[in-house]
Amino acid sequence: PTALVLSRQSVAHQARSDEQVALIQRGGYVLFDNGDSPEIILLATGSEVDLARTAAEALAAEGRSVRVVSMPCAEVFAAQDEEYQEQVLPRSVRKRLAIEAGHGDYWRKWVGLDGDVVSIDSFGASGKGGDVMAHFGFSHENVLEIATRLLDKVS
């Protein structure tokens, strides 16, 4: 069975190279990287990718080395060889933040003990889409705050 789950909200287009488009079939790939050795990795899928990218661009403007990983299918990514997984999510980068507009438990595998997840782990909010997302922490300011806290934490 196959399901296509589409957003009702407009989603910002993410420019991708031909190589990045080809890597979508591997379940996860580097969408944005502003240095050879990232200090932090932001992971996201779907409409949350734009939030990760804009946060990464803001951090990069502050002189931080940031990588954004778009992970359209964590199960497919998990089935990739260890070398590819290491290229995308190097073990040496332990500061990671996943952004998931749903339950965040499965992201814990990818962010590790030193990472964090912005997710929705409760029910009961209704209202305008943007207001509800902000209520759950899906704002540029909140993602930047959490990423900065992770970056400033001594490992």
C-alpha positions as CSV (number, residue, x, y, z in Angstrom):
1,P,0.0,0.0,0.0
2,T,1.1,3.5,-0.7
3,A,-0.2,6.8,0.8
4,L,0.4,10.3,-0.3
5,V,0.1,12.7,2.6
6,L,0.0,16.3,1.5
7,S,0.0,19.5,3.5
8,R,-2.9,22.0,3.3
9,Q,-0.4,24.8,3.9
10,S,1.7,26.3,1.3
11,V,5.3,25.0,1.5
12,A,8.3,26.9,0.5
13,H,10.2,25.4,-2.5
14,Q,13.6,24.0,-1.6
15,A,16.1,24.5,-4.4
16,R,18.0,21.2,-4.9
17,S,20.8,20.2,-7.2
18,D,20.4,17.2,-9.6
19,E,22.6,15.3,-7.2
20,Q,20.4,16.1,-4.2
21,V,17.3,15.1,-6.2
22,A,18.9,11.8,-7.0
23,L,19.8,11.2,-3.3
24,I,16.1,11.6,-2.2
25,Q,15.8,7.9,-3.0
26,R,18.3,7.1,-0.2
27,G,15.8,8.4,2.4
28,G,18.0,11.2,3.7
29,Y,20.5,13.6,2.2
30,V,22.4,16.9,2.9
31,L,20.3,19.8,1.7
32,F,22.4,22.6,3.1
33,D,26.0,22.7,4.4
34,N,28.1,25.8,4.9
35,G,31.3,24.2,6.0
36,D,33.5,21.1,6.0
37,S,32.8,20.2,9.6
38,P,29.4,21.1,10.9
39,E,29.0,22.2,14.6
40,I,25.3,21.2,14.5
41,I,23.0,19.2,12.2
42,L,19.3,20.1,11.8
43,L,17.1,17.3,10.6
44,A,13.6,17.6,9.2
45,T,11.1,16.3,6.7
46,G,8.3,17.7,4.7
47,S,7.1,21.2,5.5
48,E,9.5,21.5,8.5
49,V,12.5,21.4,6.1
50,D,12.0,25.1,5.4
51,L,12.1,25.9,9.1
52,A,15.4,24.0,9.4
53,R,16.9,25.7,6.4
54,T,16.0,29.2,7.5
55,A,17.3,28.5,11.0
56,A,20.5,27.1,9.5
57,E,20.9,30.2,7.3
58,A,20.5,32.5,10.4
59,L,23.1,30.4,12.3
60,A,25.5,30.5,9.4
61,A,25.1,34.3,9.3
62,E,26.3,34.3,12.9
63,G,29.4,32.4,11.8
64,R,28.2,28.9,12.8
65,S,28.9,25.8,10.7
66,V,25.5,24.1,10.1
67,R,24.2,21.2,8.1
68,V,20.5,20.6,7.2
69,V,19.5,17.0,6.5
70,S,16.3,16.4,4.7
71,M,15.0,13.0,5.6
72,P,11.9,12.2,3.6
73,C,12.0,8.5,4.7
74,A,13.9,7.5,7.9
75,E,13.3,3.8,7.2
76,V,14.9,4.0,3.8
77,F,17.8,6.0,5.2
78,A,18.3,3.4,8.0
79,A,18.6,0.7,5.3
80,Q,21.5,2.5,3.6
81,D,25.1,1.4,4.1
82,E,27.0,2.7,7.1
83,E,29.3,4.7,4.9
84,Y,26.5,6.7,3.4
85,Q,24.8,7.3,6.8
86,E,28.2,8.5,8.2
87,Q,28.6,10.9,5.2
88,V,25.2,12.4,6.0
89,L,25.1,12.2,9.8
90,P,28.7,12.0,11.0
91,R,29.0,10.4,14.5
92,S,31.4,13.2,15.4
93,V,28.6,15.8,15.3
94,R,26.6,15.1,18.4
95,K,24.7,18.4,18.5
96,R,21.6,17.6,16.5
97,L,18.1,19.1,16.3
98,A,15.2,17.3,14.6
99,I,12.0,19.2,13.7
100,E,8.9,17.1,13.3
101,A,5.3,18.3,13.3
102,G,4.2,15.1,14.8
103,H,5.3,12.7,17.5
104,G,9.1,13.0,17.9
105,D,10.0,9.6,19.4
106,Y,11.5,8.1,16.3
107,W,13.8,11.1,15.8
108,R,15.6,10.2,19.1
109,K,17.5,7.5,17.2
110,W,19.0,10.2,14.9
111,V,19.6,13.0,17.4
112,G,21.2,10.9,20.1
113,L,21.6,11.7,23.7
114,D,23.1,15.1,23.1
115,G,20.4,16.2,20.6
116,D,16.9,17.5,20.9
117,V,13.6,17.3,19.0
118,V,11.0,20.0,18.4
119,S,7.8,17.9,18.1
120,I,4.1,17.6,19.0
121,D,3.8,15.2,21.8
122,S,0.3,16.2,23.0
123,F,-3.1,16.8,21.7
124,G,-5.8,19.4,22.1
125,A,-4.9,22.6,20.3
126,S,-7.0,24.0,17.5
127,G,-6.9,27.3,15.7
128,K,-5.2,28.9,12.7
129,G,-2.3,26.8,11.4
130,G,0.4,29.3,12.1
131,D,-0.9,29.9,15.7
132,V,-1.1,26.2,16.5
133,M,2.4,25.6,15.1
134,A,3.8,28.5,17.1
135,H,2.1,27.1,20.2
136,F,4.0,23.9,19.8
137,G,7.3,25.6,19.2
138,F,7.5,25.5,15.4
139,S,8.7,29.1,15.0
140,H,12.0,30.4,13.6
141,E,12.8,32.0,17.0
142,N,12.2,28.8,19.0
143,V,14.2,26.6,16.6
144,L,17.1,29.2,16.7
145,E,16.9,29.3,20.5
146,I,17.1,25.5,20.9
147,A,19.9,25.2,18.3
148,T,21.9,27.9,20.0
149,R,21.4,26.2,23.4
150,L,22.7,23.0,21.9
151,L,25.7,24.8,20.3
152,D,26.5,26.6,23.6
153,K,26.3,23.4,25.7
154,V,29.7,21.9,26.6
155,S,30.0,18.3,25.6
